[in-house]
Amino acid sequence: MQIQRLAIISAIALTSATPAVAQPADGSAAFAGHWRVAGVAVSDSGVQALTDNDPSLVGKGLTFNAKGLAWDQPSATRDSCLRPTFRRLATPAPAALRPQLRKLGLPRPTPFAIRCQSGSWGPRATPVIFRGAGGTLALPWYDGGVLKLVRK
């Protein structure tokens, strides 16, 4: 009787389960799409080249896909990352960056390293992007700014 009950429960669980959608192992599906800069956060200390919600960046569009990461319109930077891969990092955001992430509404985001097969993306040799609740992204950028990205 107990074995039959377990068999029935297992059969129900298997037939009612939603099939999983295949996603790349590197997590790139979470980043693919069209994004826009919805906010900018800078450090509250020191001299800054940018301001919070800097109008030179807010509203700009980006496209992330398997072919590359690129600004939708030419920008002041020549950043273009071809064939990016994303790798989840086990370490939290650096302490120096956490106040800016909180300003953008991402108190505990998940960090991902971006590796470009060719080209570069952002001011760091190994760029990092942070994914927050609801899919919002934070991207450390030039001049000490952190960009908040939302889907278009």
C-alpha positions as CSV (number, residue, x, y, z in Angstrom):
1,M,0.0,0.0,0.0
2,Q,2.8,2.4,1.0
3,I,4.7,1.6,-2.2
4,Q,1.7,2.2,-4.4
5,R,1.1,5.5,-2.7
6,L,4.7,6.6,-3.4
7,A,4.4,5.4,-7.0
8,I,1.2,7.5,-7.5
9,I,2.8,10.6,-5.9
10,S,5.9,10.2,-8.0
11,A,3.8,9.8,-11.2
12,I,1.7,12.9,-10.3
13,A,4.9,14.9,-9.6
14,L,6.4,13.9,-12.9
15,T,3.4,14.7,-15.1
16,S,2.6,18.0,-13.4
17,A,6.2,19.3,-13.5
18,T,6.8,22.1,-16.0
19,P,9.5,21.1,-18.4
20,A,12.8,23.0,-17.9
21,V,13.9,25.3,-20.6
22,A,17.5,24.6,-21.7
23,Q,19.8,27.5,-20.8
24,P,23.4,27.9,-21.4
25,A,25.6,26.7,-18.5
26,D,27.2,30.2,-18.3
27,G,24.0,32.0,-17.4
28,S,24.1,34.2,-20.4
29,A,20.3,33.8,-21.0
30,A,19.7,36.0,-18.0
31,F,21.6,38.9,-19.7
32,A,20.5,38.6,-23.3
33,G,18.3,41.3,-24.6
34,H,17.9,45.1,-24.9
35,W,18.7,47.2,-21.9
36,R,18.6,50.9,-21.0
37,V,20.4,52.8,-18.3
38,A,17.8,53.7,-15.7
39,G,20.2,55.2,-13.2
40,V,23.7,56.0,-12.2
41,A,25.3,55.9,-8.8
42,V,28.6,57.4,-7.7
43,S,30.5,57.2,-4.5
44,D,29.5,59.8,-1.9
45,S,33.2,60.5,-1.1
46,G,35.9,62.2,-3.1
47,V,35.7,64.1,-6.4
48,Q,33.5,62.5,-9.0
49,A,33.4,63.0,-12.8
50,L,29.8,61.8,-12.9
51,T,26.8,62.6,-10.8
52,D,24.0,60.3,-9.5
53,N,21.6,59.7,-12.4
54,D,24.0,61.5,-14.7
55,P,22.1,62.7,-17.8
56,S,25.0,61.8,-20.1
57,L,24.3,58.1,-19.4
58,V,20.7,57.7,-18.3
59,G,18.5,56.6,-21.1
60,K,21.3,55.1,-23.3
61,G,20.6,51.6,-24.7
62,L,22.7,48.5,-24.8
63,T,22.2,45.1,-26.4
64,F,23.6,41.9,-24.9
65,N,23.4,38.7,-27.0
66,A,25.6,35.7,-27.8
67,K,27.4,37.7,-30.5
68,G,28.4,40.6,-28.3
69,L,27.8,43.4,-25.8
70,A,27.5,46.8,-27.4
71,W,25.9,50.2,-27.0
72,D,22.9,50.7,-29.3
73,Q,24.3,54.1,-30.5
74,P,27.9,55.1,-30.5
75,S,29.1,56.4,-27.2
76,A,32.2,58.1,-25.9
77,T,33.8,54.7,-25.3
78,R,34.7,52.2,-27.9
79,D,33.7,49.2,-25.8
80,S,32.6,46.2,-27.7
81,C,32.7,42.7,-26.3
82,L,32.5,39.9,-28.8
83,R,31.2,36.4,-27.9
84,P,30.8,37.1,-24.2
85,T,30.5,34.4,-21.5
86,F,29.2,35.0,-18.0
87,R,30.5,33.1,-14.9
88,R,28.8,33.4,-11.6
89,L,31.2,34.4,-8.8
90,A,31.2,33.0,-5.3
91,T,32.3,36.2,-3.7
92,P,29.9,39.1,-2.8
93,A,30.3,42.6,-4.3
94,P,33.4,44.4,-3.0
95,A,32.7,46.5,0.1
96,A,33.7,49.8,-1.7
97,L,31.0,49.2,-4.3
98,R,28.1,48.2,-2.0
99,P,26.9,51.7,-1.2
100,Q,26.4,52.4,-4.9
101,L,24.6,49.1,-5.4
102,R,22.3,50.0,-2.5
103,K,21.6,53.4,-4.1
104,L,20.5,51.6,-7.2
105,G,18.2,49.2,-5.2
106,L,20.5,46.2,-5.4
107,P,21.4,45.5,-1.8
108,R,22.6,41.9,-2.3
109,P,23.1,41.3,-6.1
110,T,24.7,38.2,-7.6
111,P,28.1,39.0,-9.3
112,F,29.0,37.5,-12.7
113,A,32.4,37.9,-14.4
114,I,32.2,38.8,-18.1
115,R,34.8,37.2,-20.4
116,C,35.0,38.6,-24.0
117,Q,36.4,36.3,-26.6
118,S,37.7,39.5,-28.2
119,G,37.4,43.1,-27.4
120,S,36.7,44.7,-24.0
121,W,33.9,45.9,-21.9
122,G,34.2,48.7,-19.3
123,P,37.2,49.9,-17.3
124,R,38.3,46.7,-15.7
125,A,40.5,44.0,-17.2
126,T,37.9,41.4,-16.0
127,P,34.5,43.2,-16.0
128,V,31.8,42.2,-13.5
129,I,28.1,42.7,-13.8
130,F,25.6,42.3,-10.9
131,R,22.2,40.8,-11.2
132,G,19.6,41.9,-8.6
133,A,16.1,40.8,-7.8
134,G,13.7,41.0,-10.7
135,G,16.5,40.8,-13.2
136,T,17.8,44.4,-12.8
137,L,21.5,44.7,-13.6
138,A,24.3,46.9,-12.2
139,L,27.4,47.5,-14.2
140,P,30.5,49.3,-12.9
141,W,31.5,51.8,-15.5
142,Y,34.0,54.5,-16.2
143,D,34.7,57.4,-13.9
144,G,33.5,55.5,-10.8
145,G,29.9,55.2,-11.9
146,V,27.7,52.2,-11.5
147,L,25.0,51.9,-14.1
148,K,21.5,50.4,-13.3
149,L,20.2,48.5,-16.3
150,V,16.6,47.6,-16.9
151,R,15.1,45.7,-19.8
152,K,13.6,47.9,-22.6
